[in-house]
C-alpha cells in the first residue's frame, strides 16, 4: 500500500499538515515560509506516491522546513 492511501497533505497559508485518514488526526505539522511550503509540498506529494505509510512517516517525522530553503 502507498502512503497516499493512508495520509492526506493539507496546505494552509503558512503551514503544512499531514493527516492520518484512518485516525482522522493530524500527525505532522510545519510552519513554513511560502518558498519552503511550495518545496515541501512537492516533496511530500512525490513521497506519498512512492513510499509505504511506515517509510513515509519515518522519513518525514524528522523533516524541517529549513531543509527546503
Helices and strands as residue ranges (DSSP letters): G 3-5, E 7-11, E 15-20, E 25-31, H 34-50, H 53-60, G 65-68
